[in-house]
Amino acid sequence: MRNSIVLTFASVLLLLWFCFLPHNRQWFNQRIIGYWNDFLIQKNDLTIEHRKVKRWEESYTVSKQITNLLPEGTDSSKVLVLLPPSAYFKERKINYHVPEPAVFYYYTGLKTTWINSAEALKANWMVTADNGSLKLVPVSDQKILLDSINAFKKYPVDL
């Protein structure tokens, strides 16, 4: 009985010593305490949409705004949206890092293409921006689409 008490006391001391090492303390504060603090905040709003907004921030919210600009009644399965590069949006005072088309589709269910893709010429909608506001414009003429793609090419495409 006495040996088990001594072993228990020794193991508790060893665990405390292990937890107070600087690297382990930093890990404990970042991982364990950090997760606990996140839990305390997130438990109050458990909706999936809220979690997506919290996790992906502007990338997600602006992508959803673009999708919401699509007129009601439009068949989204037939829509291909041309997205300009991120630098285009930054120049127009919109904090939006354009996600790659697969990620945009994951966020919204809407197909997109970048200006450097062969699919860009098949786009039937395109996003434009002016003074902090977004517009989703239908592409009615291939010449306008080509001119827009060429105008967007002055901005670097980046991940």
C-alpha positions in Angstrom: 0.0 0.0 0.0 2.8 2.4 0.9 4.6 1.6 -2.3 1.6 2.5 -4.4 1.2 5.9 -2.6 4.9 6.7 -3.2 4.6 5.7 -6.9 1.5 7.7 -7.3 3.1 10.8 -5.7 6.3 10.3 -7.8 4.3 10.0 -11.1 2.3 13.1 -10.3 5.5 15.0 -9.6 7.0 13.7 -12.9 3.9 14.8 -14.8 4.0 18.3 -13.2 7.7 18.6 -14.0 7.1 17.5 -17.6 4.3 20.1 -18.0 6.5 22.9 -16.6 9.3 22.5 -19.2 9.2 25.7 -21.4 8.5 23.9 -24.7 5.8 21.7 -23.1 4.2 24.7 -21.4 4.0 26.5 -24.7 2.5 23.5 -26.3 -0.1 23.2 -23.5 -1.1 26.8 -23.7 -1.4 26.8 -27.5 -3.0 23.5 -28.0 -5.0 22.5 -24.9 -5.9 26.0 -23.5 -6.3 27.4 -27.1 -8.8 24.6 -28.0 -10.6 25.2 -24.7 -10.9 28.9 -25.4 -12.2 28.2 -28.9 -14.7 25.8 -27.6 -16.0 28.4 -25.1 -16.6 30.8 -27.9 -17.9 28.4 -30.5 -20.4 26.5 -28.2 -22.7 29.6 -28.3 -23.1 29.4 -32.1 -23.0 25.9 -33.6 -24.2 26.6 -37.1 -22.1 25.3 -39.9 -22.3 28.6 -41.7 -20.9 30.5 -38.7 -18.0 28.0 -38.5 -17.2 28.4 -42.2 -17.1 32.2 -41.9 -14.9 31.9 -38.8 -12.5 29.5 -40.4 -12.1 30.9 -43.9 -12.9 34.6 -43.3 -13.0 36.9 -46.3 -12.2 34.2 -48.8 -15.4 32.5 -47.9 -17.6 35.4 -47.3 -16.7 37.3 -50.5 -17.1 34.0 -52.5 -20.6 33.7 -51.0 -21.4 37.3 -51.8 -20.4 36.7 -55.5 -22.7 33.7 -55.6 -25.6 35.7 -54.1 -25.2 38.2 -56.9 -26.4 35.6 -59.4 -30.0 36.5 -60.4 -32.7 34.3 -58.9 -33.9 31.6 -61.2 -30.5 31.2 -62.9 -29.5 27.5 -63.3 -26.2 27.5 -61.4 -25.2 24.2 -63.0 -24.9 26.1 -66.4 -22.9 29.0 -64.9 -19.1 29.4 -65.4 -17.8 32.6 -63.7 -14.6 34.2 -64.8 -12.7 35.5 -61.7 -10.0 38.2 -62.0 -6.8 37.8 -60.0 -6.5 38.9 -56.3 -4.5 41.9 -57.2 -7.4 43.2 -59.3 -9.6 43.2 -56.2 -6.9 44.7 -54.0 -6.5 47.6 -56.4 -10.3 48.2 -56.1 -10.2 48.2 -52.3 -11.7 44.8 -51.8 -9.8 42.4 -49.4 -10.3 39.2 -51.3 -7.8 36.5 -52.0 -9.3 34.7 -54.9 -9.5 30.9 -54.1 -8.7 28.4 -56.8 -11.7 27.2 -58.8 -12.0 23.9 -56.9 -12.0 25.7 -53.5 -14.6 28.3 -54.8 -16.8 25.4 -55.9 -16.3 23.8 -52.5 -17.4 27.0 -50.8 -20.4 27.8 -53.0 -21.2 25.1 -55.5 -20.6 27.5 -58.4 -18.1 26.8 -61.1 -15.4 29.4 -61.8 -12.3 29.8 -63.9 -9.2 31.9 -63.8 -8.0 34.1 -66.7 -5.0 31.8 -67.4 -7.2 28.7 -67.9 -8.4 27.3 -71.3 -11.9 27.3 -69.7 -11.8 31.1 -69.5 -13.2 31.4 -73.0 -16.2 29.4 -72.0 -17.2 31.8 -69.2 -20.8 33.1 -69.3 -20.5 35.4 -66.3 -17.6 37.5 -64.9 -16.9 39.3 -61.7 -16.0 43.0 -61.8 -15.3 45.4 -58.9 -15.5 49.1 -58.5 -14.9 51.2 -55.3 -15.4 48.4 -52.9 -18.5 46.8 -54.5 -18.7 43.6 -56.5 -20.7 43.0 -59.7 -21.5 39.8 -61.5 -21.9 40.6 -65.2 -23.3 38.2 -67.8 -21.1 37.7 -70.8 -23.1 38.4 -73.9 -20.3 38.9 -76.4 -17.1 36.9 -76.9 -15.2 40.1 -77.9 -16.1 41.7 -74.5 -14.9 38.5 -72.8 -11.6 38.5 -74.6 -11.1 42.2 -73.9 -11.8 41.6 -70.2 -9.4 38.6 -70.1 -6.7 40.7 -71.7 -7.3 43.6 -69.3 -7.1 41.2 -66.3 -3.8 39.8 -67.5 -2.0 42.8 -66.3 -2.6 41.5 -62.8 -0.5 38.5 -61.6 -2.3 35.2 -61.0 -1.3 33.8 -57.6 -2.4 31.1 -55.2 
